Amino acid sequence: MSGVWVFKNGVVRLENPGDCQRRKLLVHLPSNEAITSYSVLERILFSLGWERYYDDPDLLQFHKRSTVHLISLPRDFSKFKSIHMYDIVVKNRNEFEVRDM
């Protein structure tokens, strides 16, 4: 893990300027469609057999009955980061890809 440790107001945290500079994009491979909103993602996940869970008001959650997988995403799309994208890619092999913008 690369980055810089920053001590500010009594808190130490790792800042990674590489993540801020290189934006990522989630792409649905069969349609070559970029995921630009949760409505687009939800439509594709539903077509792949994922169901929506409504247990946590702070998260969007999807579950696939045939697996133990659960996808948990922040409710605000602006907080949708590469870690969430890679989670979707791993749980939907050959369906999605993360690309550099």
C-alpha positions in Angstrom: 0.0 0.0 0.0 1.6 3.3 -1.0 0.8 6.7 0.3 1.7 9.2 3.0 0.9 9.0 6.7 -0.6 12.3 7.9 -1.0 13.3 11.5 -3.6 16.0 12.0 -5.7 17.0 15.0 -4.5 13.9 17.0 -5.5 11.5 14.2 -3.1 9.5 12.0 -4.4 8.4 8.6 -3.0 7.1 5.4 -3.5 9.4 2.4 -3.1 7.9 -1.0 -2.7 10.6 -3.7 -2.7 7.9 -6.4 -6.3 7.1 -5.8 -7.4 10.8 -6.1 -5.6 11.3 -9.3 -6.6 8.2 -11.3 -10.4 7.8 -11.4 -11.9 4.5 -12.1 -15.0 3.5 -14.1 -17.1 0.3 -13.8 -18.1 -1.1 -17.2 -20.6 -3.8 -18.0 -18.8 -5.9 -20.5 -21.6 -7.5 -22.6 -23.2 -4.1 -23.3 -20.0 -2.0 -23.0 -22.1 0.3 -20.9 -20.4 2.5 -18.3 -22.1 2.5 -14.8 -22.9 6.2 -14.3 -25.6 5.8 -11.7 -27.1 3.3 -9.3 -30.2 3.0 -11.4 -28.0 1.7 -14.3 -26.2 -0.7 -12.0 -29.4 -1.9 -10.3 -31.0 -2.6 -13.7 -28.0 -4.8 -14.7 -27.7 -6.5 -11.4 -31.4 -7.4 -11.5 -30.9 -8.9 -14.9 -28.1 -11.1 -13.5 -30.3 -12.4 -10.7 -29.4 -10.1 -7.9 -32.1 -9.0 -5.4 -32.3 -5.8 -3.4 -32.1 -5.9 0.4 -33.6 -3.1 2.4 -32.3 -3.8 5.9 -29.8 -0.9 6.3 -31.0 2.6 5.4 -27.4 3.8 4.9 -26.5 1.2 2.3 -27.7 -0.2 -1.0 -27.4 -4.0 -0.7 -27.9 -6.7 -3.2 -28.0 -10.5 -2.7 -28.0 -13.4 -5.1 -30.1 -16.4 -3.9 -27.8 -19.0 -5.4 -24.7 -17.7 -3.6 -23.6 -16.3 -0.2 -22.5 -13.1 -1.8 -23.7 -9.7 -0.6 -22.9 -6.4 -2.3 -23.0 -3.4 0.0 -22.7 0.0 -1.5 -22.9 3.5 0.0 -26.2 5.2 -0.6 -24.6 8.2 -2.2 -23.2 7.4 -5.7 -20.5 10.1 -5.2 -19.0 7.8 -2.5 -18.9 4.8 -4.9 -15.2 4.0 -5.0 -12.9 1.5 -6.8 -13.1 -0.9 -3.8 -16.9 -1.2 -4.4 -16.3 -1.6 -8.1 -13.8 -4.5 -7.6 -16.3 -6.1 -5.2 -18.9 -6.2 -8.0 -16.3 -7.5 -10.5 -15.3 -10.4 -8.2 -18.9 -11.4 -7.5 -19.9 -11.2 -11.2 -17.1 -12.8 -13.2 -16.9 -12.0 -16.9 -19.7 -9.4 -16.5 -17.9 -6.2 -15.3 -14.5 -4.6 -15.6 -12.9 -1.6 -13.8 -11.2 0.8 -16.2 -9.1 3.9 -15.8 -10.8 7.0 -17.0 
